[in-house]
Amino acid sequence: RKDLKGAMESLIEQKRQKLSTVEKLDEHMDFASQLIFAQNRGDLTAENVNQCVLEMMIAAPDTLSVTLFFMLILIAEHPTVEEEMMREIETVMGKQELQS
C-alpha cells in the first residue's frame, strides 16, 4: 500500500511538472489535470487527488476487461451483428491490413 501510494504521488508530481512547462494547456487537459487544478484552487486535498488517480488506475483495467468480455460474448451470440461489424470494418479499412 505504501509503495503504491508513493508511486501515485510520483506520477502526479510528474504530471504537475509537465503541466507547468507546456505551451498549450488545452492539449494536455485530462482528468488527472483537472484534479491537479482543483487541488491548486483548494477544492481538493493532495490525498483526494492521489485517491482519485489510484482508483482510476486500479478500477479501469478490471471494468474494461469485464465489458470487453461481455461484448465479445454478445457478438458471438449474434452472428448477424458480427457480420455487420465486419462489413463496416471492411468499408472503412478497405484492403489495409488490420493492426492492433
C-alpha positions in Angstrom: 0.0 0.0 0.0 2.8 2.4 0.9 4.7 1.7 -2.3 1.5 2.2 -4.4 0.8 5.5 -2.6 4.4 6.6 -3.3 4.1 5.7 -6.9 0.9 7.6 -7.3 2.4 10.7 -5.7 5.4 10.4 -8.1 3.1 10.1 -11.1 1.0 13.1 -10.0 4.1 15.2 -9.4 5.4 14.3 -12.9 2.1 15.3 -14.4 2.2 18.6 -12.3 5.6 19.4 -13.7 4.6 18.6 -17.2 1.6 20.9 -16.9 3.8 23.7 -15.7 6.0 23.6 -18.8 3.5 23.1 -21.7 2.8 25.9 -24.1 -0.8 25.0 -24.9 -2.5 23.8 -21.8 -5.7 22.7 -23.6 -3.8 19.9 -25.4 -2.8 18.3 -22.1 -6.1 18.5 -20.2 -7.4 15.2 -18.9 -9.0 14.0 -15.7 -5.7 14.0 -13.8 -5.0 17.5 -14.9 -8.4 18.6 -13.7 -7.8 17.0 -10.4 -4.4 18.8 -10.0 -6.1 22.2 -10.9 -8.8 21.5 -8.4 -6.2 20.9 -5.7 -4.4 24.2 -6.7 -7.7 26.0 -6.3 -8.2 24.5 -2.9 -11.2 22.4 -3.9 -9.4 19.1 -3.2 -6.6 18.0 -1.0 -3.5 16.2 -2.2 -4.9 13.0 -0.6 -8.1 13.4 -2.6 -6.1 13.7 -5.8 -4.0 10.7 -5.0 -7.0 8.6 -4.2 -8.9 9.5 -7.4 -5.9 8.7 -9.6 -5.3 5.5 -7.7 -8.9 4.4 -8.2 -8.7 5.2 -11.9 -5.5 3.1 -12.2 -6.9 0.1 -10.3 -10.5 0.1 -11.5 -10.2 0.8 -15.2 -8.4 -2.4 -16.2 -10.9 -4.6 -14.3 -14.1 -2.9 -15.6 -12.7 -2.7 -19.1 -11.9 -6.4 -19.2 -15.4 -7.3 -18.0 -17.0 -5.0 -20.5 -14.9 -6.4 -23.4 -15.7 -10.0 -22.3 -19.4 -9.5 -22.3 -19.3 -7.5 -25.6 -17.5 -10.5 -27.2 -20.0 -12.9 -25.8 -22.9 -10.9 -27.2 -21.2 -10.6 -30.6 -20.6 -14.4 -30.6 -24.3 -15.0 -29.8 -25.5 -12.6 -32.6 -23.7 -13.6 -35.9 -25.7 -11.1 -37.9 -24.3 -8.3 -35.8 -20.8 -9.7 -36.2 -21.3 -9.8 -40.0 -22.5 -6.2 -40.0 -19.4 -5.1 -37.9 -17.1 -6.9 -40.3 -18.7 -5.2 -43.3 -18.3 -1.8 -41.6 -14.6 -2.6 -40.8 -14.0 -3.6 -44.4 -15.8 -0.5 -45.7 -13.6 1.8 -43.5 -10.3 -0.1 -43.8 -10.6 -1.3 -47.4 -7.7 -3.6 -48.3 -5.5 -2.3 -45.5 -4.2 -4.8 -43.0 -5.8 -4.5 -39.6 -3.4 -3.7 -36.8 -4.0 -3.7 -33.0 
